[in-house]
């Protein structure tokens, strides 16, 4: 769905998953600084929007999601996952209940498969699931923003800012008074700085929640059964995940950023904490992970999120393609 805000001055369309909104409006670093200062907004109207109504909505969702939502107070934001039977992440939902409806925004294009799964699990519960993407647009206000929110608009407030479930018909009018627009690249750079994983970026077909630090924020360990819970409990109680999320400071002298999927290798004489055969690393620079998201940050320079093998030493110097990279721990090994 193409945003009407792509007609704003300087708008350059995003590509790939984020197609339909602006990558930037002409000045990436200015847009980042504005968001960091609590001004402006981000058009996230390409994201899917799902609404669940009915008196059983919270109890029903509690059975399906990784998060404890049976007693979710109205207005309190949370996030949750849906896992496969083997514990791999399939969906990420960003939720708020307004007292009558649970609203969730999800990755662009994933709402149809999510709704199909939810519909298959309704059974006798008094719930209705609806795709509201066509009439509701997500707008993000950064932390510290004093921009007014129109009356009646559902707000999901988090430490990182507020997500507005805005009627799509009001998007242009709201943008005209909400301050300077910032593109998705500015939003993503701050997401990387904040070490926040994103479905389809930090995840692949075998990612489990422990690898990304989603335990606690999106996975509640003290709740009843849900699909994939056995894997979550087993890893939590008996073992460690095979990979871990790291934040990387990249060599700023390189012109090009290493793109998602770029292989990470140990630099020089770097070693893993166990045997080279087990770690897949060693002084010969064998692969130990890969870049998931890279960005140019207005203060930190080129940075990235990456997945590495759990037993790679936390101080091991890495190379992403031809770019030197220094680790910062996100998920403990």
Secondary structure, 3 states (H helix, E strand, C coil): CCCHHHHCCCCEECCHHHCCCEEECCCHHHHHHHHHCCCCEEECCCCEEEEEECCCHHHHHHHHCCCCCCCCCCCCCEEEEEECCCCCEEEEEEEEECCCEEEEEECCCCHHHHHHHHHHCCCCCCCEEEECCCCEEEEEEECCCCCCCCCCCEEEEECCEEEEEEEHHHHHHHHHHCCCEECHHHHHHHHHHCCCCCCCCCCCCCCCHHHHCCECCCECCCCCCCCCHHHHHHHHHHCCCCEEEEEEEECCCCCCCCCCCCEEEECCCCCECCCHHHHCCCCCCCEEEEEEEEEEECCCEEEEEEEEECCECCCCCEEECCEEEEEEECCCC
